[in-house]
Amino acid sequence: MCKIGIDLGSSFTKGVLINAHGLIARSHIVKTGFDFNLAAKKIIEKLSENSEIEYPVYTCGYGREQIDLPSVSNSEITALAKAVFTFYQKKCTVIDIGGQDTKFIKITSDGKVEKFKVNRKCAAGTGSFLEEIAYRMDVPPSEFRDIAEKATDHIKINSYCTVFAVSEIIGMIKKGITLPNIILGIYNSIVDRCMEISHIDDFLVITGGIPVNHPKILSLFKNRFPNCESPDHAQIMAAWGSVLLNI
């Protein structure tokens, strides 16, 4: 019998199938869309293929209490902290870059959450910030990573607001600043906004979909914090942690 953990995020819903040893056997990710319940059912349907699953399922994230199947709801903060500490087994700071918010979590040497902050004031420093600018520039976000590698200069984007950032970028285009340099500037802007949440003074772990889909951002963090890593399962850590909290 396997357990399922589901992180119902605002942009994507992430699911993991956990074996009897508490390890990730399989994972699946879908767009959340307008229906958390439907997204969860898609995850369960996929992960239950060729596997016998055990109910309840364990949930966290924005839509954690929105599904009509037997489930146990968990705080995304504690679930993420549990998974990160299980993976690294040491004191650390976590920055989780999500679709709608950025989370800052300090974990003690015994795996407890010492403090946390969540940036919900605006989209700056989140995945939606990047996606909105990509839409306005008519450049698929999936192409950002390769384009940014061609950058020759670090351009600073000063605006916190996505609307003003777009206006600032339009001004850069008029001045002839190249697309690779602009995209690198967008990446640096996300790193800047994350670092402004709180002081970082120990081992830094970056989680969420951003380090998976935009590895250049992870390298920018490493330039500023050499003692920085991102786990192999960066985007599904909270889903894993929601199960770990209950076994």
GUMITI-884694 format. One record per residue: x negated, y negated, z negated of N, C-alpha, C in turn; residue in one letter. Coordinates in Angstrom, 1 decimal. Layout:
     n.px     n.py     n.pz    ca.px    ca.py    ca.pz     c.px     c.py     c.pz   rest
        X        Y        Z        X        Y        Z        X        Y        Z      A
...
This chain:
     n.px     n.py     n.pz    ca.px    ca.py    ca.pz     c.px     c.py     c.pz   rest
     -0.8      1.2      0.0      0.0      0.0      0.0     -0.9     -1.3      0.0      M
     -0.5     -2.2      0.9     -1.3     -3.5      1.0     -0.4     -4.6      0.5      C
     -1.1     -5.7      0.1     -0.4     -6.9     -0.4     -0.6     -8.0      0.7      K
      0.4     -8.9      0.8      0.3    -10.0      1.7      0.3    -11.3      1.0      I
     -0.6    -12.2      1.4     -0.7    -13.5      0.9     -0.4    -14.5      2.0      G
      0.4    -15.5      1.8      0.8    -16.5      2.8      0.6    -17.9      2.3      I
     -0.1    -18.7      3.1     -0.3    -20.1      2.8      0.5    -20.9      3.8      D
      1.7    -21.4      3.4      2.6    -22.1      4.3      2.3    -23.6      4.3      L
      1.4    -23.9      5.2      0.9    -25.3      5.4      1.9    -26.1      6.2      G
      1.6    -27.4      6.2      2.5    -28.3      7.0      2.3    -28.1      8.5      S
      1.1    -27.8      8.9      0.8    -27.6     10.4      0.7    -26.1     10.8      S
      0.0    -25.3     10.0     -0.1    -23.9     10.3      0.2    -23.1      9.0      F
      0.7    -21.9      9.3      1.0    -20.9      8.3     -0.1    -19.8      8.4      T
     -0.8    -19.5      7.3     -1.9    -18.5      7.4     -1.5    -17.3      6.5      K
     -1.8    -16.1      7.0     -1.4    -14.9      6.3     -2.6    -14.0      6.2      G
     -2.7    -13.2      5.1     -3.8    -12.2      5.0     -3.2    -10.9      4.4      V
     -3.7     -9.8      4.9     -3.4     -8.5      4.4     -4.5     -8.1      3.5      L
     -4.2     -7.8      2.3     -5.2     -7.5      1.3     -5.1     -6.0      0.9      I
     -6.3     -5.3      1.0     -6.3     -3.9      0.7     -6.4     -3.6     -0.8      N
     -6.5     -2.3     -1.2     -6.4     -1.9     -2.6     -7.6     -2.5     -3.4      A
     -8.7     -2.9     -2.7     -9.9     -3.4     -3.3     -9.9     -4.9     -3.4      H
     -8.8     -5.6     -3.0     -8.7     -7.0     -3.1     -9.4     -7.7     -2.0      G
     -9.7     -7.0     -0.9    -10.5     -7.6      0.2     -9.5     -7.9      1.4      L
     -9.9     -8.8      2.2     -9.1     -9.1      3.4     -9.3     -8.1      4.5      I
     -8.2     -7.4      4.8     -8.2     -6.4      5.8     -7.9     -7.0      7.2      A
     -6.9     -7.9      7.2     -6.5     -8.5      8.5     -6.0     -9.9      8.1      R
     -5.9    -10.7      9.1     -5.3    -12.1      9.0     -4.6    -12.5     10.2      S
     -3.7    -13.4     10.1     -2.9    -13.9     11.2     -2.5    -15.4     10.9      H
     -2.5    -16.2     11.9     -2.2    -17.6     11.8     -1.2    -18.0     12.9      I
     -0.1    -18.7     12.5      0.9    -19.2     13.4      1.1    -20.7     13.1      V
      1.7    -21.4     14.1      2.1    -22.8     13.9      3.3    -22.8     13.0      K
      3.4    -23.6     12.0      4.5    -23.6     11.1      5.8    -24.1     11.7      T
      5.7    -25.1     12.5      6.9    -25.6     13.2      7.9    -26.2     12.2      G
      9.2    -26.0     12.4     10.2    -26.6     11.6     10.8    -25.7     10.6      F
     10.4    -24.4     10.6     11.1    -23.4      9.7     10.0    -22.6      9.0      D
      9.8    -22.9      7.7      8.8    -22.2      6.9      9.2    -20.7      6.8      F
     10.5    -20.4      6.7     10.9    -19.0      6.6     10.6    -18.2      7.8      N
     10.8    -18.8      9.0     10.5    -18.1     10.2      9.0    -17.9     10.4      L
      8.2    -18.9     10.0      6.8    -18.7     10.1      6.3    -17.6      9.2      A
      6.9    -17.5      8.0      6.5    -16.4      7.1      6.8    -15.1      7.6      A
      8.0    -15.0      8.2      8.5    -13.7      8.8      7.6    -13.3     10.0      K
      7.1    -14.2     10.8      6.2    -13.9     11.9      4.9    -13.3     11.3      K
      4.4    -13.9     10.2      3.2    -13.4      9.6      3.4    -12.0      9.0      I
      4.5    -11.8      8.3      4.7    -10.5      7.7      4.9     -9.4      8.8      I
      5.6     -9.8      9.9      5.8     -8.8     11.0      4.5     -8.4     11.6      E
      3.6     -9.4     11.8      2.3     -9.1     12.4      1.4     -8.2     11.5      K
      1.4     -8.6     10.2      0.5     -7.9      9.3      1.0     -6.6      8.9      L
      2.3     -6.3      9.0      2.8     -5.0      8.6      2.7     -4.0      9.7      S
      2.2     -4.4     10.9      2.0     -3.4     12.0      1.0     -2.4     11.5      E
      1.3     -1.1     11.5      0.4      0.0     11.2      0.0     -0.1      9.7      N
      0.6     -0.9      8.9      0.3     -0.9      7.5      1.5     -0.9      6.6      S
      1.5     -0.2      5.5      2.6     -0.2      4.6      2.4     -1.3      3.6      E
      3.3     -2.3      3.5      3.1     -3.4      2.6      3.9     -3.3      1.4      I
      3.4     -4.0      0.4      4.1     -4.0     -1.0      4.7     -5.3     -1.2      E
      5.9     -5.4     -1.7      6.6     -6.6     -2.0      6.5     -6.8     -3.5      Y
      6.5     -8.0     -4.1      6.7     -9.3     -3.3      5.4     -9.7     -2.6      P
      5.6    -10.6     -1.6      4.5    -11.3     -1.0      4.1    -12.5     -1.9      V
      2.9    -12.9     -1.7      2.4    -14.0     -2.6      2.1    -15.3     -1.8      Y
      2.7    -16.4     -2.2      2.7    -17.6     -1.3      2.1    -18.8     -2.0      T
      1.6    -19.7     -1.2      1.2    -21.0     -1.7      1.4    -22.0     -0.6      C
      1.1    -23.3     -0.8      1.3    -24.3      0.3      2.6    -25.0      0.2      G
      2.8    -25.9      1.1      4.0    -26.8      1.1      5.3    -26.0      1.1      Y
      5.4    -24.9      1.9      6.6    -24.2      2.0      6.7    -22.9      1.2      G
      5.9    -22.9      0.1      5.8    -21.6     -0.7      7.1    -21.1     -1.3      R
      8.0    -22.0     -1.5      9.3    -21.6     -2.1     10.4    -21.6     -1.2      E
     10.1    -21.6      0.1     11.2    -21.7      1.1     11.5    -20.4      1.8      Q
     10.9    -19.3      1.5     11.2    -18.1      2.2     12.2    -17.3      1.4      I
     13.0    -16.5      2.1     14.1    -15.8      1.5     13.8    -14.3      1.2      D
     12.5    -13.9      1.3     12.0    -12.6      1.0     11.5    -12.6     -0.4      L
     11.4    -11.4     -1.1     10.8    -11.3     -2.4      9.4    -11.9     -2.4      P
      9.2    -12.9     -3.3      7.9    -13.6     -3.2      7.5    -14.1     -4.6      S
      6.3    -14.4     -4.8      5.7    -15.0     -6.0      5.0    -16.3     -5.5      V
      5.4    -17.5     -6.0      4.9    -18.7     -5.6      3.7    -19.1     -6.5      S
      2.6    -19.6     -5.9      1.4    -20.0     -6.6      1.0    -21.4     -6.1      N
      0.3    -22.2     -7.0     -0.2    -23.5     -6.7     -1.4    -23.3     -5.7      S
     -1.3    -24.1     -4.6     -2.4    -24.0     -3.6     -3.8    -24.3     -4.2      E
     -3.8    -25.2     -5.2     -5.0    -25.6     -5.8     -5.7    -24.4     -6.5      I
     -4.9    -23.8     -7.4     -5.4    -22.6     -8.1     -5.7    -21.5     -7.2      T
     -4.9    -21.3     -6.2     -5.2    -20.2     -5.3     -6.5    -20.4     -4.5      A
     -6.7    -21.6     -4.0     -7.9    -21.9     -3.3     -9.1    -21.8     -4.2      L
     -9.0    -22.3     -5.4    -10.1    -22.2     -6.4    -10.5    -20.8     -6.7      A
     -9.4    -19.9     -6.9     -9.7    -18.5     -7.2    -10.4    -17.8     -6.1      K
    -10.0    -18.1     -4.8    -10.7    -17.5     -3.7    -12.1    -17.9     -3.5      A
    -12.3    -19.2     -3.6    -13.7    -19.8     -3.4    -14.6    -19.3     -4.5      V
    -14.1    -19.2     -5.8    -15.0    -18.7     -6.9    -15.3    -17.2     -6.7      F
    -14.3    -16.5     -6.2    -14.5    -15.0     -6.0    -15.5    -14.8     -4.9      T
    -15.6    -15.7     -3.9    -16.5    -15.6     -2.8    -17.9    -16.0     -3.2      F
    -18.1    -17.1     -4.0    -19.4    -17.6     -4.3    -19.9    -17.3     -5.7      Y
    -19.0    -17.1     -6.6    -19.3    -16.8     -8.0    -20.2    -17.8     -8.7      Q
    -19.9    -19.1     -8.4    -20.7    -20.2     -9.1    -19.9    -21.5     -9.1      K
    -20.4    -22.4    -10.0    -19.8    -23.7    -10.0    -20.0    -24.4     -8.7      K
    -18.9    -25.1     -8.3    -19.0    -25.8     -7.0    -17.9    -26.9     -6.9      C
    -18.0    -27.6     -5.8    -17.0    -28.6     -5.4    -16.4    -28.1     -4.1      T
    -15.1    -28.2     -4.0    -14.4    -27.8     -2.7    -13.7    -29.0     -2.1      V
    -14.0    -29.1     -0.8    -13.2    -30.1      0.0    -12.4    -29.3      1.0      I
    -11.1    -29.3      0.9    -10.2    -28.6      1.8     -9.6    -29.6      2.8      D
     -9.9    -29.5      4.0     -9.3    -30.5      5.0     -8.1    -29.8      5.7      I
     -6.9    -30.3      5.3     -5.7    -29.7      5.9     -5.1    -30.6      7.0      G
     -3.9    -30.1      7.4     -3.2    -30.9      8.4     -2.7    -32.2      8.0      G
     -2.2    -32.3      6.7     -1.6    -33.5      6.2     -2.3    -34.1      5.0      Q
     -3.2    -33.4      4.4     -3.9    -33.9      3.2     -5.3    -33.3      3.1      D
     -6.1    -34.0      2.3     -7.4    -33.5      2.0     -7.5    -33.2      0.5      T
     -7.9    -32.1      0.1     -8.0    -31.7     -1.4     -9.4    -31.7     -1.8      K
     -9.7    -32.2     -3.0    -11.0    -32.2     -3.7    -10.8    -31.4     -5.0      F
    -11.6    -30.3     -5.2    -11.4    -29.5     -6.4    -12.8    -29.2     -7.0      I
    -13.0    -29.5     -8.2    -14.2    -29.1     -8.9    -13.9    -27.8     -9.7      K
    -14.8    -26.8     -9.5    -14.6    -25.5    -10.1    -15.8    -25.3    -11.1      I
    -15.5    -24.9    -12.3    -16.5    -24.7    -13.4    -17.3    -23.4    -13.1      T
    -18.3    -23.2    -13.9    -19.1    -22.0    -13.8    -18.4    -20.7    -14.2      S
    -17.2    -20.8    -14.8    -16.4    -19.6    -15.1    -15.2    -19.5    -14.3      D
    -15.1    -20.3    -13.2    -14.0    -20.2    -12.2    -12.8    -21.0    -12.5      G
    -12.8    -21.9    -13.5    -11.7    -22.7    -13.8    -11.6    -24.0    -13.0      K
    -10.4    -24.5    -12.8    -10.3    -25.8    -12.1    -10.6    -26.9    -13.1      V
    -11.7    -27.7    -13.0    -12.0    -28.7    -13.9    -11.2    -30.0    -13.6      E
    -11.1    -30.3    -12.3    -10.2    -31.4    -11.9    -10.0    -31.3    -10.4      K
     -9.0    -32.0     -9.9     -8.7    -32.0     -8.5     -8.0    -33.4     -8.1      F
     -8.2    -33.7     -6.9     -7.5    -34.9     -6.3     -7.0    -34.5     -4.9      K
     -5.9    -35.1     -4.5     -5.3    -34.9     -3.2     -5.1    -36.2     -2.6      V
     -5.6    -36.4     -1.4     -5.4    -37.6     -0.6     -4.1    -37.5      0.2      N
     -3.1    -38.2     -0.2     -1.8    -38.1      0.5     -1.4    -39.5      0.9      R
     -2.2    -40.5      0.8     -1.8    -41.9      1.1     -1.6    -42.1      2.6      K
     -2.5    -41.4      3.4     -2.4    -41.6      4.8     -3.1    -40.4      5.5      C
     -3.1    -40.3      6.8     -3.6    -39.2      7.5     -5.1    -39.2      7.6      A
     -5.7    -40.3      7.2     -7.2    -40.5      7.4     -7.9    -39.3      6.7      A
     -8.9    -38.7      7.5     -9.6    -37.6      6.9     -8.9    -36.3      7.0      G
     -7.9    -36.2      7.7     -7.1    -34.9      7.8     -7.1    -34.4      9.3      T
     -6.6    -33.2      9.5     -6.4    -32.7     10.8     -5.5    -33.4     11.7      G
     -4.4    -34.0     11.1     -3.4    -34.7     11.9     -4.0    -36.0     12.4      S
     -5.0    -36.6     11.7     -5.7    -37.8     12.1     -6.4    -37.5     13.4      F
     -7.1    -36.4     13.5     -7.8    -35.9     14.6     -6.9    -35.6     15.8      L
     -5.8    -34.9     15.5     -4.9    -34.5     16.6     -4.2    -35.7     17.2      E
     -3.8    -36.7     16.3     -3.1    -37.8     16.9     -4.0    -38.6     17.8      E
     -5.3    -38.8     17.4     -6.2    -39.5     18.2     -6.4    -38.8     19.5      I
     -6.6    -37.5     19.4     -6.8    -36.6     20.6     -5.6    -36.8     21.6      A
     -4.4    -36.8     21.0     -3.2    -37.0     21.9     -3.2    -38.3     22.6      Y
     -3.5    -39.4     21.8     -3.5    -40.7     22.4     -4.6    -40.9     23.5      R
     -5.7    -40.1     23.3     -6.8    -40.2     24.2     -6.7    -39.2     25.4      M
     -5.6    -38.4     25.3     -5.3    -37.3     26.3     -6.5    -36.4     26.5      D
     -7.1    -36.0     25.4     -8.2    -35.0     25.3     -7.8    -33.9     24.4      V
     -7.7    -32.7     24.8     -7.3    -31.6     23.9     -8.3    -31.5     22.7      P
     -7.8    -31.4     21.5     -8.7    -31.2     20.3     -9.7    -30.1     20.5      P
     -9.3    -29.0     21.2    -10.2    -27.9     21.4    -11.4    -28.3     22.2      S
    -11.4    -29.4     22.9    -12.6    -29.8     23.7    -13.5    -30.7     22.9      E
    -13.0    -31.2     21.8    -13.8    -32.1     21.0    -15.2    -31.6     20.7      F
    -15.2    -30.3     20.2    -16.5    -29.8     19.7    -17.6    -29.8     20.8      R
    -17.3    -29.5     22.0    -18.3    -29.5     23.1    -18.7    -30.9     23.5      D
    -17.7    -31.8     23.5    -17.9    -33.1     24.0    -18.8    -33.8     22.9      I
    -18.6    -33.6     21.6    -19.3    -34.3     20.6    -20.8    -33.9     20.6      A
    -21.1    -32.7     21.1    -22.5    -32.3     21.2    -23.3    -33.1     22.2      E
    -22.6    -33.8     23.0    -23.3    -34.6     24.0    -23.6    -36.1     23.6      K
    -23.2    -36.4     22.3    -23.3    -37.7     21.8    -24.7    -38.1     21.6      A
    -25.0    -39.4     21.9    -26.4    -39.9     21.8    -26.5    -41.0     20.7      T
    -25.3    -41.4     20.1    -25.4    -42.5     19.1    -24.2    -42.3     18.1      D
    -24.5    -42.7     16.9    -23.5    -42.6     15.8    -22.7    -43.9     15.8      H
    -21.4    -43.8     16.2    -20.5    -45.0     16.2    -19.6    -44.9     15.0      I
    -19.5    -46.0     14.3    -18.7    -46.0     13.0    -17.3    -46.5     13.4      K
    -16.3    -45.8     12.9    -14.9    -46.2     13.0    -14.4    -46.7     11.6      I
    -14.1    -47.9     11.5    -13.8    -48.5     10.2    -12.4    -48.4      9.7      N
    -11.4    -48.2     10.6    -10.0    -48.2     10.3     -9.7    -46.9      9.5      S
     -8.9    -47.1      8.4     -8.3    -45.9      7.7     -7.1    -45.4      8.3      Y
     -6.3    -46.3      8.8     -5.0    -46.0      9.4     -5.1    -45.4     10.8      C
     -4.4    -44.4     11.1     -4.5    -43.8     12.5     -4.2    -44.7     13.6      T
     -3.1    -45.5     13.4     -2.7    -46.5     14.4     -3.8    -47.5     14.7      V
     -4.4    -48.1     13.6     -5.5    -49.0     13.8     -6.7    -48.4     14.3      F
     -7.0    -47.1     14.0     -8.1    -46.4     14.5     -8.0    -46.2     16.0      A
     -6.8    -45.9     16.5     -6.6    -45.8     17.9     -6.9    -47.2     18.6      V
     -6.4    -48.2     18.0     -6.7    -49.6     18.6     -8.2    -49.9     18.6      S
     -8.8    -49.5     17.5    -10.3    -49.7     17.5    -11.0    -48.9     18.6      E
    -10.5    -47.6     18.8    -11.1    -46.8     19.8    -10.9    -47.3     21.2      I
     -9.7    -47.9     21.4     -9.4    -48.5     22.7    -10.4    -49.6     23.0      I
    -10.6    -50.4     21.9    -11.6    -51.5     22.1    -13.0    -50.9     22.4      G
    -13.4    -49.8     21.9    -14.7    -49.2     22.2    -14.7    -48.8     23.6      M
    -13.6    -48.2     24.1    -13.6    -47.7     25.5    -13.8    -48.9     26.4      I
    -13.1    -50.1     26.1    -13.3    -51.3     26.9    -14.7    -51.8     26.9      K
    -15.4    -51.5     25.8    -16.8    -52.0     25.8    -17.8    -51.0     26.4      K
    -17.2    -49.9     26.9    -18.1    -48.9     27.7    -18.7    -47.9     26.8      G
    -18.3    -47.7     25.5    -18.9    -46.7     24.7    -18.4    -45.3     25.2      I
    -19.3    -44.4     25.3    -19.0    -43.1     25.9    -18.1    -42.3     25.0      T
    -17.3    -41.3     25.7    -16.4    -40.5     25.0    -17.1    -39.6     24.0      L
    -18.3    -39.0     24.3    -19.0    -38.2     23.3    -19.3    -39.0     22.0      P
    -19.8    -40.2     22.2    -20.1    -41.1     21.0    -18.9    -41.4     20.2      N
    -17.7    -41.6     20.9    -16.5    -41.9     20.2    -16.0    -40.7     19.4      I
    -16.1    -39.6     20.0    -15.6    -38.4     19.3    -16.5    -38.1     18.1      I
    -17.8    -38.3     18.3    -18.7    -38.1     17.1    -18.3    -39.1     16.0      L
    -18.0    -40.3     16.4    -17.5    -41.3     15.5    -16.3    -40.9     14.7      G
    -15.3    -40.2     15.5    -14.1    -39.7     14.8    -14.5    -38.6     13.8      I
    -15.4    -37.7     14.2    -15.8    -36.7     13.2    -16.5    -37.3     12.0      Y
    -17.3    -38.3     12.2    -18.0    -39.0     11.1    -17.0    -39.7     10.2      N
    -15.9    -40.2     10.8    -14.9    -40.9     10.1    -14.2    -39.9      9.1      S
    -13.9    -38.7      9.6    -13.3    -37.7      8.7    -14.2    -37.4      7.6      I
    -15.5    -37.2      7.8    -16.4    -36.9      6.7    -16.4    -38.1      5.7      V
    -16.5    -39.3      6.2    -16.5    -40.5      5.3    -15.2    -40.5      4.4      D
    -14.1    -40.3      5.0    -12.8    -40.4      4.2    -12.8    -39.3      3.2      R
    -13.3    -38.1      3.5    -13.4    -37.0      2.5    -14.3    -37.4      1.4      C
    -15.4    -38.0      1.7    -16.4    -38.3      0.6    -15.9    -39.4     -0.3      M
    -15.0    -40.2      0.2    -14.5    -41.3     -0.6    -13.5    -40.8     -1.7      E
    -13.0    -39.6     -1.6    -12.1    -39.1     -2.6    -12.7    -39.0     -4.0      I
    -13.9    -38.5     -4.1    -14.5    -38.4     -5.4    -16.0    -38.1     -5.2      S
    -16.8    -38.3     -6.3    -18.2    -38.1     -6.3    -18.6    -36.6     -6.2      H
    -19.6    -36.3     -5.4    -20.0    -34.9     -5.2    -21.4    -34.7     -5.7      I
    -21.6    -33.8     -6.7    -22.9    -33.7     -7.3    -23.4    -32.3     -7.5      D
    -22.7    -31.3     -6.8    -23.1    -29.9     -6.9    -22.9    -29.2     -5.6      D
    -23.0    -27.9     -5.6    -22.8    -27.1     -4.4    -21.4    -27.4     -3.8      F
    -21.4    -27.7     -2.5    -20.2    -28.1     -1.8    -19.7    -27.1     -0.9      L
    -18.4    -26.8     -0.9    -17.8    -25.8     -0.1    -16.7    -26.5      0.7      V
    -16.8    -26.3      2.1    -15.8    -26.9      2.9    -14.8    -25.8      3.4      I
    -13.5    -26.0      3.2    -12.5    -25.1      3.6    -11.5    -25.7      4.5      T
    -10.5    -24.9      5.0     -9.5    -25.4      5.9     -9.8    -25.1      7.3      G
     -8.9    -25.5      8.2     -9.1    -25.2      9.6    -10.1    -26.0     10.3      G
    -10.5    -27.2      9.7    -11.4    -28.1     10.4    -12.8    -27.5     10.6      I
    -13.4    -26.9      9.5    -14.8    -26.3      9.8    -14.7    -25.1     10.7      P
    -13.6    -24.5     10.9    -13.5    -23.4     11.8    -13.4    -23.9     13.2      V
    -12.5    -24.8     13.5    -12.2    -25.3     14.8    -13.1    -26.5     15.3      N
    -13.8    -27.1     14.3    -14.6    -28.3     14.6    -15.9    -28.1     13.8      H
    -16.8    -27.2     14.2    -18.0    -26.9     13.4    -19.0    -28.1     13.3      P
    -18.8    -29.0     14.2    -19.7    -30.2     14.2    -19.4    -31.0     12.9      K
    -18.2    -31.0     12.4    -17.9    -31.7     11.2    -18.6    -31.0     10.0      I
    -18.7    -29.7     10.0    -19.5    -29.0      9.0    -20.9    -29.4      9.0      L
    -21.5    -29.5     10.2    -22.9    -29.9     10.3    -23.1    -31.3      9.9      S
    -22.2    -32.2     10.0    -22.3    -33.5      9.5    -22.3    -33.6      8.0      L
    -21.4    -32.7      7.4    -21.5    -32.6      6.0    -22.8    -32.1      5.5      F
    -23.4    -31.1      6.2    -24.7    -30.5      5.8    -25.8    -31.5      5.9      K
    -25.7    -32.5      6.9    -26.7    -33.5      7.0    -26.7    -34.4      5.8      N
    -25.6    -34.6      5.2    -25.5    -35.4      4.0    -25.7    -34.6      2.7      R
    -25.2    -33.4      2.7    -25.3    -32.5      1.6    -26.0    -31.1      2.0      F
    -27.3    -31.0      2.0    -27.9    -29.8      2.4    -27.4    -28.6      1.7      P
    -27.0    -28.8      0.4    -26.4    -27.7     -0.4    -24.9    -27.6     -0.1      N
    -24.6    -27.2      1.1    -23.2    -27.2      1.6    -23.0    -26.0      2.5      C
    -21.8    -25.3      2.3    -21.5    -24.1      3.1    -20.0    -24.1      3.3      E
    -19.6    -23.3      4.3    -18.2    -23.0      4.5    -18.1    -21.5      4.7      S
    -17.2    -20.8      3.9    -17.0    -19.4      4.0    -16.5    -18.9      5.3      P
    -16.7    -17.6      5.6    -16.3    -17.0      6.8    -14.8    -17.1      7.0      D
    -14.0    -17.1      6.0    -12.6    -17.1      6.1    -12.1    -18.5      5.6      H
    -12.7    -19.6      6.1    -12.4    -20.9      5.5    -11.0    -21.3      5.6      A
    -10.3    -20.9      6.7     -8.9    -21.4      6.9     -7.9    -20.5      6.1      Q
     -8.3    -19.4      5.6     -7.3    -18.5      5.0     -7.6    -18.2      3.5      I
     -8.5    -19.0      2.9     -8.9    -18.8      1.6     -7.8    -18.9      0.6      M
     -6.9    -19.9      0.8     -5.8    -20.1     -0.2     -4.8    -18.9     -0.1      A
     -4.6    -18.4      1.1     -3.7    -17.3      1.2     -4.3    -16.1      0.5      A
     -5.6    -15.9      0.6     -6.3    -14.8     -0.1     -6.2    -15.0     -1.6      W
     -6.4    -16.2     -2.0     -6.4    -16.6     -3.5     -5.0    -16.4     -4.1      G
     -4.0    -16.6     -3.3     -2.6    -16.4     -3.9     -2.4    -14.9     -4.2      S
     -3.0    -14.0     -3.6     -3.0    -12.6     -4.0     -3.9    -12.3     -5.1      V
     -5.1    -12.8     -5.1     -6.1    -12.6     -6.1     -5.6    -13.0     -7.5      L
     -4.8    -14.1     -7.5     -4.2    -14.6     -8.8     -3.2    -13.6     -9.4      L
     -2.8    -12.6     -8.6     -1.8    -11.7     -9.1     -2.2    -10.2     -9.1      N
     -3.5    -10.0     -9.1     -3.9     -8.6     -9.2     -5.0     -8.5    -10.3      I
